[in-house]
Amino acid sequence: MGMILQDKVALVTGGGQGLGQAICWRLAREGCNVVVADLNEQTAAETAAAITEYLRGQVRVDRHAIAVKVYVTDEAQVAAMVDRSVAEFGRLDLLVSNAGILIAEEISQFPADKWRMVINVNLFGFFLCAKHAARVMKEQRSGSIIQINSKSGKKGSYKNSAYAASKFGGIGLTQSIALDLAEYGVRVNAVCPGNLLDSPLWVDSLYKQYAKKWGISEEQVRQKYVDQVPMKRGCTYDDVANVVVFLASDQASYMTGQAINVTGGQEMR
């Protein structure tokens, strides 16, 4: 397919690690200048430097990546992040709102401050990023906003009410912003991945937590989740990045307000 996002400017929150980092790399390979935004300034800077080195190695001296430290619930920081992106590259073509957190508790035991924190980062943070991207994209009369949502945005999640609520809200927000911005040529969509079973979150944390909780091995925990998927495998970073690239491209020019499942058939609504 070649580089279908040639010379676009992409901003990715939570871009310094995990899925966000993988999306940054994929967008760079598809032709983008990339703004790697993350609360962890060091990982953002390392990711941006590595991407720039790769691009220069491809004799693409006209493209590079920069790092920006941001806490997505702080409006002043979000506004500055968008302004920095435009100052560096002259425009903003794509926002991938990927920053998020997951805290899981049974509802009667869920600390209210932790429940609110999940909503604050996952939903309010998305709102702030979309708000400030929109002010630039409206003036350009072009752009694409993509929220990394979840299959938990389509179906309730056991002992995971805050996360599911934030993701259900994210789909409603995606649809509403899409209606606000359609007349300006700005498209807004969401991607709903399944379980990223090989990601650091699962490998370094969730397998151990669930194995202890259920009294089974980590291998059995993994198999339990694989068995829930009709296609019998976990979601990968490439699976998600493929859909992000498509939604960001002109190939999806007639798509807005959508929440696309990337779940191997586990969620079909």
C-alpha positions, 0 to 999 in steps of 0.5 A, spaced: 500 500 500 505 504 500 505 510 505 498 512 505 499 518 510 505 521 507 507 528 510 501 528 515 502 530 522 500 525 527 499 527 535 498 520 539 497 521 547 500 515 551 505 514 546 511 513 550 509 506 551 505 500 549 500 500 544 501 508 544 508 507 542 506 502 537 501 506 534 507 512 533 512 507 530 506 505 525 504 512 523 511 514 522 512 508 517 506 510 514 509 517 512 507 521 518 511 526 522 509 524 529 508 528 536 509 523 542 505 525 548 506 522 554 506 523 562 512 519 562 517 524 559 523 520 558 519 514 555 516 519 550 523 522 548 526 516 547 521 514 543 521 520 539 528 520 538 528 512 536 523 514 530 527 520 528 533 516 527 529 511 523 526 516 519 533 519 518 536 512 516 530 512 510 533 518 507 527 522 510 530 528 513 524 532 512 520 528 517 521 527 524 518 526 531 518 530 537 516 529 544 511 532 549 510 531 556 502 532 558 497 530 563 491 529 559 486 531 565 490 538 565 487 543 560 493 548 560 497 542 558 493 539 553 492 546 550 500 547 550 501 540 547 496 542 541 500 549 540 507 545 540 505 540 535 502 546 530 508 550 532 513 545 530 509 542 524 505 547 521 498 543 522 495 537 525 492 532 521 491 526 526 489 526 533 490 519 536 487 519 544 490 513 547 492 515 554 488 511 559 488 507 565 485 501 568 483 500 575 478 494 577 474 493 583 467 490 585 462 495 585 461 495 593 468 495 594 470 501 589 474 507 592 470 513 589 476 517 588 479 511 584 473 510 580 473 518 579 480 518 577 479 512 571 473 517 568 477 523 569 483 520 565 479 516 560 473 520 558 475 527 561 482 527 558 479 525 551 474 530 551 480 535 552 484 533 547 479 532 542 477 540 544 483 543 543 485 538 536 478 541 534 480 548 534 486 547 529 482 542 525 476 546 524 480 552 521 484 547 517 477 544 515 480 537 515 483 532 520 481 526 523 480 524 531 481 517 533 479 515 540 482 508 542 476 505 546 475 498 548 470 492 547 469 494 554 465 500 551 460 495 548 459 491 553 459 491 561 465 489 564 465 484 570 468 488 576 471 493 572 465 498 572 469 505 572 473 503 565 467 500 562 463 507 564 469 511 561 469 507 555 461 507 554 462 514 555 467 515 550 463 512 544 458 517 546 463 522 546 466 520 539 459 520 536 457 527 539 464 530 536 463 527 530 456 531 529 459 537 531 465 537 526 462 534 520 461 540 517 468 542 517 471 536 514 473 533 520 472 526 522 471 522 529 472 515 530 473 510 535 477 503 535 475 498 540 480 493 541 480 486 544 484 483 550 492 485 548 494 478 551 501 480 549 502 487 552 506 489 558 499 490 562 497 483 561 504 480 561 507 484 567 501 485 571 494 482 569 496 474 569 499 474 576 493 478 579 488 473 575 492 467 577 492 469 584 485 471 584 482 464 581 487 459 584 490 457 577 496 458 573 498 464 569 498 459 562 491 457 564 489 465 565 491 466 558 488 460 555 481 462 559 481 469 555 483 466 548 478 461 549 473 467 549 475 469 542 472 466 536 478 467 532 482 463 538 488 469 539 489 475 543 489 482 539 495 485 537 498 492 536 498 491 529 491 489 529 489 496 532 494 500 528 492 497 521 485 500 523 488 506 526 491 507 519 485 506 515 481 511 519 486 516 518 487 515 511 482 518 505 480 511 504 475 512 510 473 519 508 466 517 508 466 514 515 465 518 522 462 517 528 464 509 528 466 505 533 470 499 530 471 493 533 478 489 533 476 483 537 477 477 533 469 476 533 468 477 541 464 483 540 460 484 534 455 490 536 
